[in-house]
Amino acid sequence: MPDSSPAPQPRAAHGVITPWMIYLMYTKVTLVGFGGTMFWIRRKLVDDLKWITETEFAEYFALGQLIPGGANLFNMALLIGHRFAGVSGAFAAGAGFISVPFFVMVAMALLYLNFGAQPLVNKALTGMFAVVVGMMLANAWKMAGAVPRRWRPWAFCLVTFAGVGALRFPLVWMMLALAPLAVGLAWRDVAAARRAVAAAGESQ
Amino acid sequence: MISKDEDLLAMFWQFTLLSLLAVGGLNSVIPDIQRYVVEDSGWLSARQFGEVYALSQATPGPNVMVVTMLGALVAGWSGALVVTIALFLPGTVMTSVMIHLNTRNPDTVFAAAMRRGLAPVTIGLTMSTAWVMLSTLSADWRGVVMAFVTALVVLRTRMNPLWLMGAGAIIGMLDIL
């Protein structure tokens, strides 16, 4: 397999990267990364270890988001692991992402089963839940600000919200109906825009 | 709690499907996970679901692994294992295919169309998640007020979310909620 960097970049200053190093790195960042794992992964990979550059990080992140599957950062971990140590590197990164947090999550579930109903714990959890909902509201608000001020993106956004959020239609049917249409229409726009750019380039 | 193998298998397929549909991250499928765990299966109450979700956010580890906690609560170790595999399997397969095909250029027309077309849908899903979780809270107006105050703080300041969670826990314990 050729070097899987998204774009040729000057090599960062690091020696040989072994699968074990990749495993340890991902174990560490996922455990520190309360709340926002992405922040810590970027800091470790780009700022501390200098394994990849800022641009490469952005490209890997975009690629990881594009690949279906609930965990974009996990997809990104596989790509980065593969880049540095092939298939075993990808395994190491994936294992680092999951293995220790798996036991931590199960342990928390057991604690919840045993103590979650205790009045004090339960009240603390209720308060935390209200905070989490507030964080979701803020997140939705911020993201809504990023929707382009044109009618079509807003139509897709609001139809999705009405269907999945307000009316609680099953997600499968909503996605089967909306995703091909949304991607198809965007495809037409992107292709037209690139043709225009190409034409402008030729006419110069 | 479930114990039969066919139930575990059904749960596996359900979470695999949800993972595949999760454009823009697992948060966008939280309403459907809630529907499956709370309304269709009756394993947890809506309130418990919210508590578990909050707990997972405060636990070290990737946020998406809230499903591991849910699996453990519903069916112990085997449940945790089954849903964790279901969560990561689709991404693993797709990423392997991408690596194999060597299609790493995120700038093809198709890739750009995916990003641009699905972004508004993803945002609609994020709004849905906030809405569904808010309606879980709405039995208690004080919780709703606290959620909106939190949202304002998050939007106006750069405070670390962990402090907010800690504050929420303390306010809850003081029985103000």
Boltz contact constraints between the chains, C-beta under 6 A:
constraints:
  - contact:
      token1: [A, 4]
      token2: [B, 104]
      max_distance: 6.0
  - contact:
      token1: [A, 6]
      token2: [B, 104]
      max_distance: 6.0
  - contact:
      token1: [A, 30]
      token2: [B, 61]
      max_distance: 6.0
  - contact:
      token1: [A, 30]
      token2: [B, 62]
      max_distance: 6.0
  - contact:
      token1: [A, 31]
      token2: [B, 60]
      max_distance: 6.0
  - contact:
      token1: [A, 34]
      token2: [B, 60]
      max_distance: 6.0
  - contact:
      token1: [A, 34]
      token2: [B, 162]
      max_distance: 6.0
  - contact:
      token1: [A, 35]
      token2: [B, 161]
      max_distance: 6.0
  - contact:
      token1: [A, 37]
      token2: [B, 62]
      max_distance: 6.0
  - contact:
      token1: [A, 59]
      token2: [B, 106]
      max_distance: 6.0
  - contact:
      token1: [A, 62]
      token2: [B, 106]
      max_distance: 6.0
  - contact:
      token1: [A, 63]
      token2: [B, 106]
      max_distance: 6.0
  - contact:
      token1: [A, 66]
      token2: [B, 111]
      max_distance: 6.0
  - contact:
      token1: [A, 66]
      token2: [B, 114]
      max_distance: 6.0
  - contact:
      token1: [A, 67]
      token2: [B, 94]
      max_distance: 6.0
  - contact:
      token1: [A, 67]
      token2: [B, 95]
      max_distance: 6.0
  - contact:
      token1: [A, 68]
      token2: [B, 20]
      max_distance: 6.0
  - contact:
      token1: [A, 68]
      token2: [B, 90]
      max_distance: 6.0
  - contact:
      token1: [A, 68]
      token2: [B, 94]
      max_distance: 6.0
  - contact:
      token1: [A, 69]
      token2: [B, 19]
      max_distance: 6.0
  - contact:
      token1: [A, 69]
      token2: [B, 90]
      max_distance: 6.0
  - contact:
      token1: [A, 69]
      token2: [B, 91]
      max_distance: 6.0
  - contact:
      token1: [A, 69]
      token2: [B, 94]
      max_distance: 6.0
  - contact:
      token1: [A, 70]
      token2: [B, 19]
      max_distance: 6.0
  - contact:
      token1: [A, 70]
      token2: [B, 22]
      max_distance: 6.0
  - contact:
      token1: [A, 70]
      token2: [B, 26]
      max_distance: 6.0
  - contact:
      token1: [A, 70]
      token2: [B, 64]
      max_distance: 6.0
  - contact:
      token1: [A, 70]
      token2: [B, 87]
      max_distance: 6.0
  - contact:
      token1: [A, 71]
      token2: [B, 64]
      max_distance: 6.0
  - contact:
      token1: [A, 71]
      token2: [B, 91]
      max_distance: 6.0
  - contact:
      token1: [A, 72]
      token2: [B, 25]
      max_distance: 6.0
  - contact:
      token1: [A, 74]
      token2: [B, 88]
      max_distance: 6.0
  - contact:
      token1: [A, 74]
      token2: [B, 91]
      max_distance: 6.0
  - contact:
      token1: [A, 75]
      token2: [B, 91]
      max_distance: 6.0
  - contact:
      token1: [A, 75]
      token2: [B, 95]
      max_distance: 6.0
  - contact:
      token1: [A, 78]
      token2: [B, 95]
      max_distance: 6.0
  - contact:
      token1: [A, 82]
      token2: [B, 99]
      max_distance: 6.0
  - contact:
      token1: [A, 101]
      token2: [B, 61]
      max_distance: 6.0
  - contact:
      token1: [A, 101]
      token2: [B, 62]
      max_distance: 6.0
  - contact:
      token1: [A, 101]
      token2: [B, 65]
      max_distance: 6.0
  - contact:
      token1: [A, 102]
      token2: [B, 68]
      max_distance: 6.0
  - contact:
      token1: [A, 104]
      token2: [B, 61]
      max_distance: 6.0
  - contact:
      token1: [A, 105]
      token2: [B, 61]
      max_distance: 6.0
  - contact:
      token1: [A, 105]
      token2: [B, 65]
      max_distance: 6.0
  - contact:
      token1: [A, 105]
      token2: [B, 68]
      max_distance: 6.0
  - contact:
      token1: [A, 105]
      token2: [B, 69]
      max_distance: 6.0
  - contact:
      token1: [A, 106]
      token2: [B, 72]
      max_distance: 6.0
  - contact:
      token1: [A, 106]
      token2: [B, 80]
      max_distance: 6.0
  - contact:
      token1: [A, 108]
      token2: [B, 59]
      max_distance: 6.0
  - contact:
      token1: [A, 108]
      token2: [B, 69]
      max_distance: 6.0
  - contact:
      token1: [A, 109]
      token2: [B, 69]
      max_distance: 6.0
  - contact:
      token1: [A, 109]
      token2: [B, 72]
      max_distance: 6.0
  - contact:
      token1: [A, 109]
      token2: [B, 73]
      max_distance: 6.0
  - contact:
      token1: [A, 120]
      token2: [B, 173]
      max_distance: 6.0
  - contact:
      token1: [A, 123]
      token2: [B, 172]
      max_distance: 6.0
  - contact:
      token1: [A, 123]
      token2: [B, 173]
      max_distance: 6.0
  - contact:
      token1: [A, 124]
      token2: [B, 169]
      max_distance: 6.0
  - contact:
      token1: [A, 124]
      token2: [B, 172]
      max_distance: 6.0
  - contact:
      token1: [A, 124]
      token2: [B, 173]
      max_distance: 6.0
  - contact:
      token1: [A, 125]
      token2: [B, 51]
      max_distance: 6.0
  - contact:
      token1: [A, 125]
      token2: [B, 54]
      max_distance: 6.0
  - contact:
      token1: [A, 126]
      token2: [B, 172]
      max_distance: 6.0
  - contact:
      token1: [A, 126]
      token2: [B, 177]
      max_distance: 6.0
  - contact:
      token1: [A, 127]
      token2: [B, 168]
      max_distance: 6.0
  - contact:
      token1: [A, 127]
      token2: [B, 169]
      max_distance: 6.0
  - contact:
      token1: [A, 127]
      token2: [B, 171]
      max_distance: 6.0
  - contact:
      token1: [A, 127]
      token2: [B, 172]
      max_distance: 6.0
  - contact:
      token1: [A, 127]
      token2: [B, 177]
      max_distance: 6.0
  - contact:
      token1: [A, 128]
      token2: [B, 54]
      max_distance: 6.0
  - contact:
      token1: [A, 128]
      token2: [B, 165]
      max_distance: 6.0
  - contact:
      token1: [A, 128]
      token2: [B, 168]
      max_distance: 6.0
  - contact:
      token1: [A, 128]
      token2: [B, 169]
      max_distance: 6.0
  - contact:
      token1: [A, 129]
      token2: [B, 50]
      max_distance: 6.0
  - contact:
      token1: [A, 129]
      token2: [B, 51]
      max_distance: 6.0
  - contact:
      token1: [A, 129]
      token2: [B, 54]
      max_distance: 6.0
  - contact:
      token1: [A, 130]
      token2: [B, 143]
      max_distance: 6.0
  - contact:
      token1: [A, 130]
      token2: [B, 146]
      max_distance: 6.0
  - contact:
      token1: [A, 130]
      token2: [B, 147]
      max_distance: 6.0
  - contact:
      token1: [A, 130]
      token2: [B, 168]
      max_distance: 6.0
  - contact:
      token1: [A, 131]
      token2: [B, 150]
      max_distance: 6.0
  - contact:
      token1: [A, 131]
      token2: [B, 164]
      max_distance: 6.0
  - contact:
      token1: [A, 131]
      token2: [B, 165]
      max_distance: 6.0
  - contact:
      token1: [A, 131]
      token2: [B, 168]
      max_distance: 6.0
  - contact:
      token1: [A, 132]
      token2: [B, 54]
      max_distance: 6.0
  - contact:
      token1: [A, 132]
      token2: [B, 57]
      max_distance: 6.0
  - contact:
      token1: [A, 133]
      token2: [B, 133]
      max_distance: 6.0
  - contact:
      token1: [A, 133]
      token2: [B, 134]
      max_distance: 6.0
  - contact:
      token1: [A, 133]
      token2: [B, 137]
      max_distance: 6.0
  - contact:
      token1: [A, 133]
      token2: [B, 147]
      max_distance: 6.0
  - contact:
      token1: [A, 134]
      token2: [B, 147]
      max_distance: 6.0
  - contact:
      token1: [A, 134]
      token2: [B, 150]
      max_distance: 6.0
  - contact:
      token1: [A, 134]
      token2: [B, 151]
      max_distance: 6.0
  - contact:
      token1: [A, 135]
      token2: [B, 154]
      max_distance: 6.0
  - contact:
      token1: [A, 136]
      token2: [B, 130]
      max_distance: 6.0
  - contact:
      token1: [A, 136]
      token2: [B, 133]
      max_distance: 6.0
  - contact:
      token1: [A, 137]
      token2: [B, 130]
      max_distance: 6.0
  - contact:
      token1: [A, 137]
      token2: [B, 151]
      max_distance: 6.0
  - contact:
      token1: [A, 138]
      token2: [B, 151]
      max_distance: 6.0
  - contact:
      token1: [A, 138]
      token2: [B, 154]
      max_distance: 6.0
  - contact:
      token1: [A, 138]
      token2: [B, 155]
      max_distance: 6.0
  - contact:
      token1: [A, 140]
      token2: [B, 126]
      max_distance: 6.0
  - contact:
      token1: [A, 140]
      token2: [B, 127]
      max_distance: 6.0
  - contact:
      token1: [A, 140]
      token2: [B, 130]
      max_distance: 6.0
  - contact:
      token1: [A, 143]
      token2: [B, 123]
      max_distance: 6.0
  - contact:
      token1: [A, 143]
      token2: [B, 126]
      max_distance: 6.0
  - contact:
      token1: [A, 147]
      token2: [B, 120]
      max_distance: 6.0
  - contact:
      token1: [A, 147]
      token2: [B, 123]
      max_distance: 6.0
  - contact:
      token1: [A, 153]
      token2: [B, 120]
      max_distance: 6.0
  - contact:
      token1: [A, 156]
      token2: [B, 120]
      max_distance: 6.0
  - contact:
      token1: [A, 156]
      token2: [B, 121]
      max_distance: 6.0
  - contact:
      token1: [A, 157]
      token2: [B, 120]
      max_distance: 6.0
  - contact:
      token1: [A, 157]
      token2: [B, 123]
      max_distance: 6.0
  - contact:
      token1: [A, 157]
      token2: [B, 124]
      max_distance: 6.0
  - contact:
      token1: [A, 160]
      token2: [B, 121]
      max_distance: 6.0
  - contact:
      token1: [A, 160]
      token2: [B, 124]
      max_distance: 6.0
  - contact:
      token1: [A, 160]
      token2: [B, 125]
      max_distance: 6.0
  - contact:
      token1: [A, 161]
      token2: [B, 124]
      max_distance: 6.0
  - contact:
      token1: [A, 161]
      token2: [B, 127]
      max_distance: 6.0
  - contact:
      token1: [A, 161]
      token2: [B, 128]
      max_distance: 6.0
  - contact:
      token1: [A, 164]
      token2: [B, 31]
      max_distance: 6.0
  - contact:
      token1: [A, 164]
      token2: [B, 128]
      max_distance: 6.0
  - contact:
      token1: [A, 165]
      token2: [B, 127]
      max_distance: 6.0
  - contact:
      token1: [A, 165]
      token2: [B, 128]
      max_distance: 6.0
  - contact:
      token1: [A, 165]
      token2: [B, 131]
      max_distance: 6.0
  - contact:
      token1: [A, 171]
      token2: [B, 21]
      max_distance: 6.0
  - contact:
      token1: [A, 171]
      token2: [B, 32]
      max_distance: 6.0
  - contact:
      token1: [A, 175]
      token2: [B, 21]
      max_distance: 6.0
  - contact:
      token1: [A, 178]
      token2: [B, 121]
      max_distance: 6.0
  - contact:
      token1: [A, 182]
      token2: [B, 117]
      max_distance: 6.0
  - contact:
      token1: [A, 182]
      token2: [B, 121]
      max_distance: 6.0
  - contact:
      token1: [A, 183]
      token2: [B, 113]
      max_distance: 6.0
  - contact:
      token1: [A, 183]
      token2: [B, 114]
      max_distance: 6.0
  - contact:
      token1: [A, 183]
      token2: [B, 117]
      max_distance: 6.0
  - contact:
      token1: [A, 186]
      token2: [B, 113]
      max_distance: 6.0
  - contact:
      token1: [A, 186]
      token2: [B, 116]
      max_distance: 6.0
  - contact:
      token1: [A, 186]
      token2: [B, 117]
      max_distance: 6.0
  - contact:
      token1: [A, 187]
      token2: [B, 113]
      max_distance: 6.0
  - contact:
      token1: [A, 190]
      token2: [B, 109]
      max_distance: 6.0
  - contact:
      token1: [A, 190]
      token2: [B, 112]
      max_distance: 6.0
  - contact:
      token1: [A, 190]
      token2: [B, 113]
      max_distance: 6.0
  - contact:
      token1: [A, 191]
      token2: [B, 109]
      max_distance: 6.0
